[in-house]
């Protein structure tokens, strides 16, 4: 698994958890984290 794959996986996990929890504030934070992980993966893909 590459580093980019790792961040993509973390992004997907954060999205799934955001959908599963009831707290809207926590859900929003997880969605933001998922986007950050997605961007990290994208940047890593561009550098390799």
N, C-alpha and C positions, 0 to 999 in steps of 0.2 A: 504494500500500500504506500503510495507516495504521500508526501506532506499535503499536497492539494486534495487528494482523495480523503485524507483524514479530516480536513476542514469541511469538505462537502458532506461527509458523514455527520459531523457535528452539527452542521446547518440543518440537515434533515431531522436529526434527533430533536433539536430545539423547536423546530416547526411542529413536530408530532406532539411534543410535550405542551406547547402553547395551546394546541387544540384540545388537549385532554384536561387541562386544569380550569377551574372555575373563576379564579381571581383575575379580573381584567388587567390589573396593573402588572402582575407577574407575567401574564400571557403576553402583554405588549412588550415587556422587557425581553422575553424569550424570542419574540419575532424580530426585535432589533438585533439581538445576538445572532440569530440565524442569518440575517442579512450581512452582518459583519463577517461571519465565517465564510459565507458565499463569496464575498469580495476578496477575502484572503486567498481562497482557492483560485479564484480567477487571476489574481495577481501572480500567484505562484506558477500557474499555467503559462502565463505570458513571459515569465523570466526563464523558463526551461524549454 
